[in-house]
Amino acid sequence: MGWLRLAFFMYVALTIIYFVTSIYSRSVRREKLEKEWDTDPSKEGVPEAERTAFIDAGIAQYDKGLKKRLLWLIYILPTIGFLATIYFVNWA
């Protein structure tokens, strides 16, 4: 039953890692969108509301994209490794 306790603490740690990585990745994407808007000379003098709408649309697109989904590998890969280790130690 020790492996259940280990799995519990592993998933607690993985959840923390997932949320921190998700927040960081979203922050990097937002910063990229802000720089894209700020460096475009045709956007000079455009109201702040349009800038905010541009950034929000980019973040919404990011939330549906592949990079956001790849963050689930934070859970999947360690789980596969954990289960493979249990299998090979006990039955192989």
PyMOL Python script that loads the backbone (N, CA, C, O; Angstrom):
from pymol import cmd

cmd.read_pdbstr("""\
ATOM      1  N   MET A   1       0.807  -1.210   0.000  1.00  0.00           N
ATOM      2  CA  MET A   1       0.000   0.000   0.000  1.00  0.00           C
ATOM      3  C   MET A   1       0.847   1.270   0.000  1.00  0.00           C
ATOM      4  O   MET A   1       0.322   2.376  -0.125  1.00  0.00           O
ATOM      5  N   GLY A   2       2.153   1.103   0.140  1.00  0.00           N
ATOM      6  CA  GLY A   2       3.035   2.258   0.104  1.00  0.00           C
ATOM      7  C   GLY A   2       3.028   2.949  -1.255  1.00  0.00           C
ATOM      8  O   GLY A   2       3.252   4.157  -1.344  1.00  0.00           O
ATOM      9  N   TRP A   3       2.768   2.176  -2.322  1.00  0.00           N
ATOM     10  CA  TRP A   3       2.743   2.774  -3.646  1.00  0.00           C
ATOM     11  C   TRP A   3       1.558   3.715  -3.818  1.00  0.00           C
ATOM     12  O   TRP A   3       1.629   4.661  -4.602  1.00  0.00           O
ATOM     13  N   LEU A   4       0.468   3.465  -3.094  1.00  0.00           N
ATOM     14  CA  LEU A   4      -0.672   4.388  -3.155  1.00  0.00           C
ATOM     15  C   LEU A   4      -0.324   5.742  -2.525  1.00  0.00           C
ATOM     16  O   LEU A   4      -0.687   6.797  -3.045  1.00  0.00           O
ATOM     17  N   ARG A   5       0.379   5.687  -1.409  1.00  0.00           N
ATOM     18  CA  ARG A   5       0.809   6.914  -0.762  1.00  0.00           C
ATOM     19  C   ARG A   5       1.790   7.671  -1.668  1.00  0.00           C
ATOM     20  O   ARG A   5       1.715   8.893  -1.797  1.00  0.00           O
ATOM     21  N   LEU A   6       2.704   6.929  -2.288  1.00  0.00           N
ATOM     22  CA  LEU A   6       3.651   7.535  -3.222  1.00  0.00           C
ATOM     23  C   LEU A   6       2.925   8.152  -4.414  1.00  0.00           C
ATOM     24  O   LEU A   6       3.261   9.256  -4.844  1.00  0.00           O
ATOM     25  N   ALA A   7       1.935   7.446  -4.945  1.00  0.00           N
ATOM     26  CA  ALA A   7       1.161   7.966  -6.079  1.00  0.00           C
ATOM     27  C   ALA A   7       0.412   9.224  -5.682  1.00  0.00           C
ATOM     28  O   ALA A   7       0.344  10.174  -6.462  1.00  0.00           O
ATOM     29  N   PHE A   8      -0.153   9.246  -4.478  1.00  0.00           N
ATOM     30  CA  PHE A   8      -0.875  10.426  -4.015  1.00  0.00           C
ATOM     31  C   PHE A   8       0.036  11.651  -3.972  1.00  0.00           C
ATOM     32  O   PHE A   8      -0.307  12.711  -4.496  1.00  0.00           O
ATOM     33  N   PHE A   9       1.196  11.493  -3.344  1.00  0.00           N
ATOM     34  CA  PHE A   9       2.116  12.628  -3.246  1.00  0.00           C
ATOM     35  C   PHE A   9       2.697  13.002  -4.610  1.00  0.00           C
ATOM     36  O   PHE A   9       2.997  14.170  -4.858  1.00  0.00           O
ATOM     37  N   MET A  10       2.855  12.015  -5.492  1.00  0.00           N
ATOM     38  CA  MET A  10       3.321  12.300  -6.841  1.00  0.00           C
ATOM     39  C   MET A  10       2.304  13.173  -7.570  1.00  0.00           C
ATOM     40  O   MET A  10       2.680  14.137  -8.237  1.00  0.00           O
ATOM     41  N   TYR A  11       1.016  12.841  -7.448  1.00  0.00           N
ATOM     42  CA  TYR A  11      -0.006  13.626  -8.131  1.00  0.00           C
ATOM     43  C   TYR A  11      -0.194  15.009  -7.505  1.00  0.00           C
ATOM     44  O   TYR A  11      -0.540  15.960  -8.206  1.00  0.00           O
ATOM     45  N   VAL A  12       0.025  15.128  -6.224  1.00  0.00           N
ATOM     46  CA  VAL A  12      -0.002  16.450  -5.604  1.00  0.00           C
ATOM     47  C   VAL A  12       1.118  17.312  -6.185  1.00  0.00           C
ATOM     48  O   VAL A  12       0.899  18.468  -6.547  1.00  0.00           O
ATOM     49  N   ALA A  13       2.315  16.738  -6.271  1.00  0.00           N
ATOM     50  CA  ALA A  13       3.457  17.473  -6.833  1.00  0.00           C
ATOM     51  C   ALA A  13       3.233  17.777  -8.311  1.00  0.00           C
ATOM     52  O   ALA A  13       3.540  18.878  -8.768  1.00  0.00           O
ATOM     53  N   LEU A  14       2.705  16.819  -9.057  1.00  0.00           N
ATOM     54  CA  LEU A  14       2.446  17.040 -10.475  1.00  0.00           C
ATOM     55  C   LEU A  14       1.379  18.111 -10.700  1.00  0.00           C
ATOM     56  O   LEU A  14       1.455  18.870 -11.667  1.00  0.00           O
ATOM     57  N   THR A  15       0.394  18.174  -9.817  1.00  0.00           N
ATOM     58  CA  THR A  15      -0.629  19.210  -9.927  1.00  0.00           C
ATOM     59  C   THR A  15      -0.027  20.591  -9.708  1.00  0.00           C
ATOM     60  O   THR A  15      -0.354  21.536 -10.426  1.00  0.00           O
ATOM     61  N   ILE A  16       0.835  20.706  -8.736  1.00  0.00           N
ATOM     62  CA  ILE A  16       1.518  21.984  -8.495  1.00  0.00           C
ATOM     63  C   ILE A  16       2.364  22.359  -9.705  1.00  0.00           C
ATOM     64  O   ILE A  16       2.332  23.501 -10.163  1.00  0.00           O
ATOM     65  N   ILE A  17       3.121  21.395 -10.220  1.00  0.00           N
ATOM     66  CA  ILE A  17       3.949  21.651 -11.404  1.00  0.00           C
ATOM     67  C   ILE A  17       3.087  22.045 -12.603  1.00  0.00           C
ATOM     68  O   ILE A  17       3.446  22.950 -13.357  1.00  0.00           O
ATOM     69  N   TYR A  18       1.951  21.365 -12.779  1.00  0.00           N
ATOM     70  CA  TYR A  18       1.053  21.668 -13.893  1.00  0.00           C
ATOM     71  C   TYR A  18       0.537  23.102 -13.812  1.00  0.00           C
ATOM     72  O   TYR A  18       0.570  23.831 -14.804  1.00  0.00           O
ATOM     73  N   PHE A  19       0.067  23.507 -12.645  1.00  0.00           N
ATOM     74  CA  PHE A  19      -0.483  24.852 -12.523  1.00  0.00           C
ATOM     75  C   PHE A  19       0.583  25.929 -12.690  1.00  0.00           C
ATOM     76  O   PHE A  19       0.333  26.953 -13.326  1.00  0.00           O
ATOM     77  N   VAL A  20       1.757  25.710 -12.130  1.00  0.00           N
ATOM     78  CA  VAL A  20       2.835  26.691 -12.276  1.00  0.00           C
ATOM     79  C   VAL A  20       3.258  26.795 -13.745  1.00  0.00           C
ATOM     80  O   VAL A  20       3.442  27.897 -14.262  1.00  0.00           O
ATOM     81  N   THR A  21       3.410  25.663 -14.408  1.00  0.00           N
ATOM     82  CA  THR A  21       3.785  25.661 -15.817  1.00  0.00           C
ATOM     83  C   THR A  21       2.701  26.284 -16.683  1.00  0.00           C
ATOM     84  O   THR A  21       3.003  27.016 -17.626  1.00  0.00           O
ATOM     85  N   SER A  22       1.451  26.002 -16.373  1.00  0.00           N
ATOM     86  CA  SER A  22       0.335  26.575 -17.120  1.00  0.00           C
ATOM     87  C   SER A  22       0.299  28.092 -16.980  1.00  0.00           C
ATOM     88  O   SER A  22       0.119  28.805 -17.967  1.00  0.00           O
ATOM     89  N   ILE A  23       0.467  28.579 -15.770  1.00  0.00           N
ATOM     90  CA  ILE A  23       0.474  30.028 -15.549  1.00  0.00           C
ATOM     91  C   ILE A  23       1.649  30.673 -16.265  1.00  0.00           C
ATOM     92  O   ILE A  23       1.497  31.726 -16.883  1.00  0.00           O
ATOM     93  N   TYR A  24       2.816  30.051 -16.187  1.00  0.00           N
ATOM     94  CA  TYR A  24       3.996  30.599 -16.855  1.00  0.00           C
ATOM     95  C   TYR A  24       3.810  30.617 -18.374  1.00  0.00           C
ATOM     96  O   TYR A  24       4.108  31.620 -19.021  1.00  0.00           O
ATOM     97  N   SER A  25       3.322  29.521 -18.941  1.00  0.00           N
ATOM     98  CA  SER A  25       3.132  29.425 -20.384  1.00  0.00           C
ATOM     99  C   SER A  25       2.119  30.460 -20.872  1.00  0.00           C
ATOM    100  O   SER A  25       2.326  31.097 -21.904  1.00  0.00           O
ATOM    101  N   ARG A  26       1.042  30.622 -20.138  1.00  0.00           N
ATOM    102  CA  ARG A  26       0.030  31.619 -20.498  1.00  0.00           C
ATOM    103  C   ARG A  26       0.609  33.033 -20.408  1.00  0.00           C
ATOM    104  O   ARG A  26       0.306  33.886 -21.241  1.00  0.00           O
ATOM    105  N   SER A  27       1.435  33.274 -19.402  1.00  0.00           N
ATOM    106  CA  SER A  27       2.066  34.574 -19.237  1.00  0.00           C
ATOM    107  C   SER A  27       3.013  34.883 -20.402  1.00  0.00           C
ATOM    108  O   SER A  27       3.045  36.008 -20.899  1.00  0.00           O
ATOM    109  N   VAL A  28       3.769  33.892 -20.825  1.00  0.00           N
ATOM    110  CA  VAL A  28       4.678  34.078 -21.954  1.00  0.00           C
ATOM    111  C   VAL A  28       3.890  34.374 -23.223  1.00  0.00           C
ATOM    112  O   VAL A  28       4.284  35.238 -24.006  1.00  0.00           O
ATOM    113  N   ARG A  29       2.787  33.673 -23.434  1.00  0.00           N
ATOM    114  CA  ARG A  29       1.952  33.910 -24.615  1.00  0.00           C
ATOM    115  C   ARG A  29       1.352  35.317 -24.574  1.00  0.00           C
ATOM    116  O   ARG A  29       1.319  36.000 -25.598  1.00  0.00           O
ATOM    117  N   ARG A  30       0.881  35.754 -23.414  1.00  0.00           N
ATOM    118  CA  ARG A  30       0.315  37.098 -23.283  1.00  0.00           C
ATOM    119  C   ARG A  30       1.376  38.149 -23.584  1.00  0.00           C
ATOM    120  O   ARG A  30       1.105  39.132 -24.274  1.00  0.00           O
ATOM    121  N   GLU A  31       2.573  37.943 -23.070  1.00  0.00           N
ATOM    122  CA  GLU A  31       3.665  38.887 -23.312  1.00  0.00           C
ATOM    123  C   GLU A  31       4.003  38.951 -24.800  1.00  0.00           C
ATOM    124  O   GLU A  31       4.266  40.031 -25.330  1.00  0.00           O
ATOM    125  N   LYS A  32       3.996  37.810 -25.470  1.00  0.00           N
ATOM    126  CA  LYS A  32       4.269  37.779 -26.901  1.00  0.00           C
ATOM    127  C   LYS A  32       3.205  38.558 -27.677  1.00  0.00           C
ATOM    128  O   LYS A  32       3.527  39.299 -28.605  1.00  0.00           O
ATOM    129  N   LEU A  33       1.951  38.388 -27.296  1.00  0.00           N
ATOM    130  CA  LEU A  33       0.870  39.124 -27.954  1.00  0.00           C
ATOM    131  C   LEU A  33       0.985  40.629 -27.706  1.00  0.00           C
ATOM    132  O   LEU A  33       0.748  41.430 -28.609  1.00  0.00           O
ATOM    133  N   GLU A  34       1.348  41.007 -26.486  1.00  0.00           N
ATOM    134  CA  GLU A  34       1.519  42.423 -26.180  1.00  0.00           C
ATOM    135  C   GLU A  34       2.657  43.027 -27.004  1.00  0.00           C
ATOM    136  O   GLU A  34       2.521  44.133 -27.527  1.00  0.00           O
ATOM    137  N   LYS A  35       3.772  42.314 -27.122  1.00  0.00           N
ATOM    138  CA  LYS A  35       4.892  42.808 -27.921  1.00  0.00           C
ATOM    139  C   LYS A  35       4.519  42.887 -29.396  1.00  0.00           C
ATOM    140  O   LYS A  35       4.915  43.825 -30.088  1.00  0.00           O
ATOM    141  N   GLU A  36       3.757  41.902 -29.880  1.00  0.00           N
ATOM    142  CA  GLU A  36       3.311  41.917 -31.274  1.00  0.00           C
ATOM    143  C   GLU A  36       2.465  43.156 -31.548  1.00  0.00           C
ATOM    144  O   GLU A  36       2.623  43.792 -32.590  1.00  0.00           O
ATOM    145  N   TRP A  37       1.579  43.501 -30.635  1.00  0.00           N
ATOM    146  CA  TRP A  37       0.733  44.677 -30.798  1.00  0.00           C
ATOM    147  C   TRP A  37       1.570  45.956 -30.720  1.00  0.00           C
ATOM    148  O   TRP A  37       1.389  46.874 -31.520  1.00  0.00           O
ATOM    149  N   ASP A  38       2.477  46.006 -29.759  1.00  0.00           N
ATOM    150  CA  ASP A  38       3.255  47.225 -29.540  1.00  0.00           C
ATOM    151  C   ASP A  38       4.249  47.511 -30.658  1.00  0.00           C
ATOM    152  O   ASP A  38       4.560  48.674 -30.916  1.00  0.00           O
ATOM    153  N   THR A  39       4.753  46.476 -31.327  1.00  0.00           N
ATOM    154  CA  THR A  39       5.747  46.696 -32.375  1.00  0.00           C
ATOM    155  C   THR A  39       5.132  46.940 -33.745  1.00  0.00           C
ATOM    156  O   THR A  39       5.854  47.280 -34.682  1.00  0.00           O
ATOM    157  N   ASP A  40       3.839  46.779 -33.888  1.00  0.00           N
ATOM    158  CA  ASP A  40       3.166  47.015 -35.170  1.00  0.00           C
ATOM    159  C   ASP A  40       2.895  48.510 -35.324  1.00  0.00           C
ATOM    160  O   ASP A  40       2.101  49.071 -34.569  1.00  0.00           O
ATOM    161  N   PRO A  41       3.544  49.164 -36.291  1.00  0.00           N
ATOM    162  CA  PRO A  41       3.356  50.617 -36.435  1.00  0.00           C
ATOM    163  C   PRO A  41       1.945  51.005 -36.882  1.00  0.00           C
ATOM    164  O   PRO A  41       1.524  52.140 -36.659  1.00  0.00           O
ATOM    165  N   SER A  42       1.207  50.082 -37.508  1.00  0.00           N
ATOM    166  CA  SER A  42      -0.150  50.418 -37.943  1.00  0.00           C
ATOM    167  C   SER A  42      -1.127  50.492 -36.768  1.00  0.00           C
ATOM    168  O   SER A  42      -2.248  50.973 -36.933  1.00  0.00           O
ATOM    169  N   LYS A  43      -0.723  50.029 -35.597  1.00  0.00           N
ATOM    170  CA  LYS A  43      -1.593  50.038 -34.412  1.00  0.00           C
ATOM    171  C   LYS A  43      -1.415  51.311 -33.580  1.00  0.00           C
ATOM    172  O   LYS A  43      -2.027  51.457 -32.523  1.00  0.00           O
ATOM    173  N   GLU A  44      -0.579  52.226 -34.060  1.00  0.00           N
ATOM    174  CA  GLU A  44      -0.319  53.474 -33.339  1.00  0.00           C
ATOM    175  C   GLU A  44      -1.603  54.297 -33.227  1.00  0.00           C
ATOM    176  O   GLU A  44      -2.260  54.563 -34.233  1.00  0.00           O
ATOM    177  N   GLY A  45      -1.955  54.692 -32.027  1.00  0.00           N
ATOM    178  CA  GLY A  45      -3.126  55.535 -31.801  1.00  0.00           C
ATOM    179  C   GLY A  45      -4.444  54.786 -31.743  1.00  0.00           C
ATOM    180  O   GLY A  45      -5.502  55.411 -31.663  1.00  0.00           O
ATOM    181  N   VAL A  46      -4.405  53.472 -31.782  1.00  0.00           N
ATOM    182  CA  VAL A  46      -5.623  52.664 -31.696  1.00  0.00           C
ATOM    183  C   VAL A  46      -6.031  52.595 -30.223  1.00  0.00           C
ATOM    184  O   VAL A  46      -5.172  52.486 -29.349  1.00  0.00           O
ATOM    185  N   PRO A  47      -7.330  52.656 -29.945  1.00  0.00           N
ATOM    186  CA  PRO A  47      -7.782  52.630 -28.539  1.00  0.00           C
ATOM    187  C   PRO A  47      -7.326  51.379 -27.780  1.00  0.00           C
ATOM    188  O   PRO A  47      -7.109  50.315 -28.360  1.00  0.00           O
ATOM    189  N   GLU A  48      -7.193  51.548 -26.479  1.00  0.00           N
ATOM    190  CA  GLU A  48      -6.745  50.475 -25.600  1.00  0.00           C
ATOM    191  C   GLU A  48      -7.712  49.285 -25.612  1.00  0.00           C
ATOM    192  O   GLU A  48      -7.299  48.144 -25.406  1.00  0.00           O
ATOM    193  N   ALA A  49      -8.992  49.556 -25.854  1.00  0.00           N
ATOM    194  CA  ALA A  49      -9.989  48.479 -25.875  1.00  0.00           C
ATOM    195  C   ALA A  49      -9.704  47.493 -27.004  1.00  0.00           C
ATOM    196  O   ALA A  49      -9.918  46.291 -26.843  1.00  0.00           O
ATOM    197  N   GLU A  50      -9.224  47.986 -28.142  1.00  0.00           N
ATOM    198  CA  GLU A  50      -8.900  47.091 -29.251  1.00  0.00           C
ATOM    199  C   GLU A  50      -7.660  46.255 -28.936  1.00  0.00           C
ATOM    200  O   GLU A  50      -7.577  45.089 -29.321  1.00  0.00           O
ATOM    201  N   ARG A  51      -6.707  46.851 -28.240  1.00  0.00           N
ATOM    202  CA  ARG A  51      -5.513  46.110 -27.820  1.00  0.00           C
ATOM    203  C   ARG A  51      -5.909  44.981 -26.873  1.00  0.00           C
ATOM    204  O   ARG A  51      -5.442  43.849 -27.004  1.00  0.00           O
ATOM    205  N   THR A  52      -6.766  45.302 -25.930  1.00  0.00           N
ATOM    206  CA  THR A  52      -7.236  44.288 -24.982  1.00  0.00           C
ATOM    207  C   THR A  52      -8.005  43.184 -25.696  1.00  0.00           C
ATOM    208  O   THR A  52      -7.847  42.008 -25.367  1.00  0.00           O
ATOM    209  N   ALA A  53      -8.834  43.548 -26.668  1.00  0.00           N
ATOM    210  CA  ALA A  53      -9.593  42.548 -27.429  1.00  0.00           C
ATOM    211  C   ALA A  53      -8.650  41.658 -28.236  1.00  0.00           C
ATOM    212  O   ALA A  53      -8.871  40.451 -28.335  1.00  0.00           O
ATOM    213  N   PHE A  54      -7.600  42.247 -28.815  1.00  0.00           N
ATOM    214  CA  PHE A  54      -6.610  41.476 -29.572  1.00  0.00           C
ATOM    215  C   PHE A  54      -5.917  40.455 -28.672  1.00  0.00           C
ATOM    216  O   PHE A  54      -5.760  39.291 -29.040  1.00  0.00           O
ATOM    217  N   ILE A  55      -5.508  40.906 -27.495  1.00  0.00           N
ATOM    218  CA  ILE A  55      -4.812  40.017 -26.555  1.00  0.00           C
ATOM    219  C   ILE A  55      -5.754  38.925 -26.054  1.00  0.00           C
ATOM    220  O   ILE A  55      -5.360  37.762 -25.966  1.00  0.00           O
ATOM    221  N   ASP A  56      -6.981  39.283 -25.729  1.00  0.00           N
ATOM    222  CA  ASP A  56      -7.951  38.291 -25.260  1.00  0.00           C
ATOM    223  C   ASP A  56      -8.255  37.247 -26.334  1.00  0.00           C
ATOM    224  O   ASP A  56      -8.406  36.064 -26.030  1.00  0.00           O
ATOM    225  N   ALA A  57      -8.344  37.690 -27.595  1.00  0.00           N
ATOM    226  CA  ALA A  57      -8.589  36.749 -28.694  1.00  0.00           C
ATOM    227  C   ALA A  57      -7.392  35.803 -28.860  1.00  0.00           C
ATOM    228  O   ALA A  57      -7.571  34.613 -29.118  1.00  0.00           O
ATOM    229  N   GLY A  58      -6.189  36.330 -28.714  1.00  0.00           N
ATOM    230  CA  GLY A  58      -5.000  35.498 -28.810  1.00  0.00           C
ATOM    231  C   GLY A  58      -4.908  34.484 -27.688  1.00  0.00           C
ATOM    232  O   GLY A  58      -4.510  33.341 -27.912  1.00  0.00           O
ATOM    233  N   ILE A  59      -5.272  34.891 -26.486  1.00  0.00           N
ATOM    234  CA  ILE A  59      -5.270  33.974 -25.343  1.00  0.00           C
ATOM    235  C   ILE A  59      -6.342  32.897 -25.513  1.00  0.00           C
ATOM    236  O   ILE A  59      -6.119  31.736 -25.171  1.00  0.00           O
ATOM    237  N   ALA A  60      -7.506  33.283 -26.041  1.00  0.00           N
ATOM    238  CA  ALA A  60      -8.569  32.297 -26.286  1.00  0.00           C
ATOM    239  C   ALA A  60      -8.113  31.276 -27.321  1.00  0.00           C
ATOM    240  O   ALA A  60      -8.409  30.087 -27.201  1.00  0.00           O
ATOM    241  N   GLN A  61      -7.394  31.743 -28.338  1.00  0.00           N
ATOM    242  CA  GLN A  61      -6.860  30.834 -29.344  1.00  0.00           C
ATOM    243  C   GLN A  61      -5.799  29.920 -28.730  1.00  0.00           C
ATOM    244  O   GLN A  61      -5.734  28.735 -29.057  1.00  0.00           O
ATOM    245  N   TYR A  62      -4.979  30.464 -27.853  1.00  0.00           N
ATOM    246  CA  TYR A  62      -3.961  29.665 -27.165  1.00  0.00           C
ATOM    247  C   TYR A  62      -4.609  28.570 -26.314  1.00  0.00           C
ATOM    248  O   TYR A  62      -4.124  27.439 -26.282  1.00  0.00           O
ATOM    249  N   ASP A  63      -5.705  28.905 -25.625  1.00  0.00           N
ATOM    250  CA  ASP A  63      -6.383  27.933 -24.757  1.00  0.00           C
ATOM    251  C   ASP A  63      -6.929  26.737 -25.541  1.00  0.00           C
ATOM    252  O   ASP A  63      -7.097  25.655 -24.979  1.00  0.00           O
ATOM    253  N   LYS A  64      -7.206  26.926 -26.835  1.00  0.00           N
ATOM    254  CA  LYS A  64      -7.717  25.836 -27.665  1.00  0.00           C
ATOM    255  C   LYS A  64      -6.602  25.138 -28.446  1.00  0.00           C
ATOM    256  O   LYS A  64      -6.858  24.161 -29.150  1.00  0.00           O
ATOM    257  N   GLY A  65      -5.390  25.625 -28.329  1.00  0.00           N
ATOM    258  CA  GLY A  65      -4.302  25.144 -29.160  1.00  0.00           C
ATOM    259  C   GLY A  65      -3.572  23.928 -28.613  1.00  0.00           C
ATOM    260  O   GLY A  65      -3.886  23.412 -27.541  1.00  0.00           O
ATOM    261  N   LEU A  66      -2.590  23.492 -29.386  1.00  0.00           N
ATOM    262  CA  LEU A  66      -1.827  22.299 -29.081  1.00  0.00           C
ATOM    263  C   LEU A  66      -0.919  22.494 -27.867  1.00  0.00           C
ATOM    264  O   LEU A  66      -0.770  21.581 -27.055  1.00  0.00           O
ATOM    265  N   LYS A  67      -0.314  23.666 -27.737  1.00  0.00           N
ATOM    266  CA  LYS A  67       0.607  23.899 -26.622  1.00  0.00           C
ATOM    267  C   LYS A  67      -0.091  23.732 -25.275  1.00  0.00           C
ATOM    268  O   LYS A  67       0.491  23.191 -24.336  1.00  0.00           O
ATOM    269  N   LYS A  68      -1.308  24.184 -25.181  1.00  0.00           N
ATOM    270  CA  LYS A  68      -2.060  24.036 -23.935  1.00  0.00           C
ATOM    271  C   LYS A  68      -2.338  22.560 -23.654  1.00  0.00           C
ATOM    272  O   LYS A  68      -2.266  22.115 -22.508  1.00  0.00           O
ATOM    273  N   ARG A  69      -2.655  21.809 -24.701  1.00  0.00           N
ATOM    274  CA  ARG A  69      -2.956  20.389 -24.520  1.00  0.00           C
ATOM    275  C   ARG A  69      -1.712  19.573 -24.180  1.00  0.00           C
ATOM    276  O   ARG A  69      -1.799  18.563 -23.480  1.00  0.00           O
ATOM    277  N   LEU A  70      -0.561  20.010 -24.674  1.00  0.00           N
ATOM    278  CA  LEU A  70       0.669  19.271 -24.388  1.00  0.00           C
ATOM    279  C   LEU A  70       1.057  19.334 -22.916  1.00  0.00           C
ATOM    280  O   LEU A  70       1.847  18.515 -22.446  1.00  0.00           O
ATOM    281  N   LEU A  71       0.506  20.301 -22.188  1.00  0.00           N
ATOM    282  CA  LEU A  71       0.797  20.377 -20.761  1.00  0.00           C
ATOM    283  C   LEU A  71       0.279  19.156 -20.001  1.00  0.00           C
ATOM    284  O   LEU A  71       0.750  18.861 -18.903  1.00  0.00           O
ATOM    285  N   TRP A  72      -0.687  18.450 -20.581  1.00  0.00           N
ATOM    286  CA  TRP A  72      -1.197  17.244 -19.930  1.00  0.00           C
ATOM    287  C   TRP A  72      -0.142  16.148 -19.867  1.00  0.00           C
ATOM    288  O   TRP A  72      -0.279  15.193 -19.102  1.00  0.00           O
ATOM    289  N   LEU A  73       0.911  16.284 -20.673  1.00  0.00           N
ATOM    290  CA  LEU A  73       2.003  15.311 -20.606  1.00  0.00           C
ATOM    291  C   LEU A  73       2.691  15.342 -19.248  1.00  0.00           C
ATOM    292  O   LEU A  73       3.379  14.391 -18.876  1.00  0.00           O
ATOM    293  N   ILE A  74       2.511  16.422 -18.516  1.00  0.00           N
ATOM    294  CA  ILE A  74       3.054  16.508 -17.159  1.00  0.00           C
ATOM    295  C   ILE A  74       2.458  15.406 -16.288  1.00  0.00           C
ATOM    296  O   ILE A  74       3.127  14.902 -15.386  1.00  0.00           O
ATOM    297  N   TYR A  75       1.223  15.034 -16.546  1.00  0.00           N
ATOM    298  CA  TYR A  75       0.597  13.934 -15.813  1.00  0.00           C
ATOM    299  C   TYR A  75       0.847  12.584 -16.487  1.00  0.00           C
ATOM    300  O   TYR A  75       1.104  11.590 -15.808  1.00  0.00           O
ATOM    301  N   ILE A  76       0.775  12.550 -17.796  1.00  0.00           N
ATOM    302  CA  ILE A  76       0.782  11.288 -18.533  1.00  0.00           C
ATOM    303  C   ILE A  76       2.134  10.579 -18.463  1.00  0.00           C
ATOM    304  O   ILE A  76       2.192   9.388 -18.159  1.00  0.00           O
ATOM    305  N   LEU A  77       3.214  11.296 -18.740  1.00  0.00           N
ATOM    306  CA  LEU A  77       4.529  10.650 -18.784  1.00  0.00           C
ATOM    307  C   LEU A  77       4.970  10.090 -17.433  1.00  0.00           C
ATOM    308  O   LEU A  77       5.424   8.947 -17.390  1.00  0.00           O
ATOM    309  N   PRO A  78       4.863  10.833 -16.325  1.00  0.00           N
ATOM    310  CA  PRO A  78       5.228  10.226 -15.044  1.00  0.00           C
ATOM    311  C   PRO A  78       4.333   9.047 -14.649  1.00  0.00           C
ATOM    312  O   PRO A  78       4.797   8.100 -14.013  1.00  0.00           O
ATOM    313  N   THR A  79       3.064   9.103 -15.023  1.00  0.00           N
ATOM    314  CA  THR A  79       2.156   7.995 -14.719  1.00  0.00           C
ATOM    315  C   THR A  79       2.592   6.735 -15.458  1.00  0.00           C
ATOM    316  O   THR A  79       2.612   5.648 -14.880  1.00  0.00           O
ATOM    317  N   ILE A  80       2.937   6.878 -16.725  1.00  0.00           N
ATOM    318  CA  ILE A  80       3.412   5.727 -17.493  1.00  0.00           C
ATOM    319  C   ILE A  80       4.696   5.174 -16.869  1.00  0.00           C
ATOM    320  O   ILE A  80       4.856   3.962 -16.728  1.00  0.00           O
ATOM    321  N   GLY A  81       5.598   6.069 -16.502  1.00  0.00           N
ATOM    322  CA  GLY A  81       6.842   5.625 -15.863  1.00  0.00           C
ATOM    323  C   GLY A  81       6.600   4.937 -14.535  1.00  0.00           C
ATOM    324  O   GLY A  81       7.228   3.924 -14.231  1.00  0.00           O
ATOM    325  N   PHE A  82       5.689   5.487 -13.743  1.00  0.00           N
ATOM    326  CA  PHE A  82       5.344   4.912 -12.446  1.00  0.00           C
ATOM    327  C   PHE A  82       4.749   3.520 -12.614  1.00  0.00           C
ATOM    328  O   PHE A  82       5.153   2.583 -11.925  1.00  0.00           O
ATOM    329  N   LEU A  83       3.801   3.383 -13.520  1.00  0.00           N
ATOM    330  CA  LEU A  83       3.164   2.081 -13.742  1.00  0.00           C
ATOM    331  C   LEU A  83       4.144   1.074 -14.334  1.00  0.00           C
ATOM    332  O   LEU A  83       4.119  -0.102 -13.971  1.00  0.00           O
ATOM    333  N   ALA A  84       5.003   1.525 -15.240  1.00  0.00           N
ATOM    334  CA  ALA A  84       6.002   0.616 -15.820  1.00  0.00           C
ATOM    335  C   ALA A  84       6.977   0.139 -14.746  1.00  0.00           C
ATOM    336  O   ALA A  84       7.362  -1.030 -14.726  1.00  0.00           O
ATOM    337  N   THR A  85       7.373   1.038 -13.861  1.00  0.00           N
ATOM    338  CA  THR A  85       8.278   0.654 -12.779  1.00  0.00           C
ATOM    339  C   THR A  85       7.628  -0.372 -11.864  1.00  0.00           C
ATOM    340  O   THR A  85       8.258  -1.365 -11.502  1.00  0.00           O
ATOM    341  N   ILE A  86       6.388  -0.146 -11.491  1.00  0.00           N
ATOM    342  CA  ILE A  86       5.672  -1.103 -10.640  1.00  0.00           C
ATOM    343  C   ILE A  86       5.569  -2.459 -11.337  1.00  0.00           C
ATOM    344  O   ILE A  86       5.780  -3.498 -10.712  1.00  0.00           O
ATOM    345  N   TYR A  87       5.247  -2.450 -12.618  1.00  0.00           N
ATOM    346  CA  TYR A  87       5.116  -3.705 -13.359  1.00  0.00           C
ATOM    347  C   TYR A  87       6.440  -4.458 -13.405  1.00  0.00           C
ATOM    348  O   TYR A  87       6.499  -5.644 -13.080  1.00  0.00           O
ATOM    349  N   PHE A  88       7.504  -3.762 -13.813  1.00  0.00           N
ATOM    350  CA  PHE A  88       8.785  -4.450 -13.976  1.00  0.00           C
ATOM    351  C   PHE A  88       9.402  -4.896 -12.652  1.00  0.00           C
ATOM    352  O   PHE A  88      10.103  -5.906 -12.607  1.00  0.00           O
ATOM    353  N   VAL A  89       9.152  -4.167 -11.598  1.00  0.00           N
ATOM    354  CA  VAL A  89       9.695  -4.572 -10.296  1.00  0.00           C
ATOM    355  C   VAL A  89       8.942  -5.774  -9.752  1.00  0.00           C
ATOM    356  O   VAL A  89       9.551  -6.643  -9.127  1.00  0.00           O
ATOM    357  N   ASN A  90       7.647  -5.850  -9.968  1.00  0.00           N
ATOM    358  CA  ASN A  90       6.841  -6.899  -9.352  1.00  0.00           C
ATOM    359  C   ASN A  90       6.587  -8.109 -10.224  1.00  0.00           C
ATOM    360  O   ASN A  90       6.501  -9.220  -9.699  1.00  0.00           O
ATOM    361  N   TRP A  91       6.462  -7.947 -11.540  1.00  0.00           N
ATOM    362  CA  TRP A  91       6.007  -9.072 -12.362  1.00  0.00           C
ATOM    363  C   TRP A  91       6.919  -9.443 -13.519  1.00  0.00           C
ATOM    364  O   TRP A  91       6.681 -10.465 -14.161  1.00  0.00           O
ATOM    365  N   ALA A  92       7.907  -8.697 -13.804  1.00  0.00           N
ATOM    366  CA  ALA A  92       8.745  -9.041 -14.969  1.00  0.00           C
ATOM    367  C   ALA A  92      10.047  -9.672 -14.550  1.00  0.00           C
ATOM    368  O   ALA A  92      10.866 -10.021 -15.400  1.00  0.00           O
TER     369      ALA A  92
END
""", "prot")
cmd.dss("prot")
cmd.show_as("cartoon", "prot")
cmd.util.cbc("prot")
cmd.orient("prot")
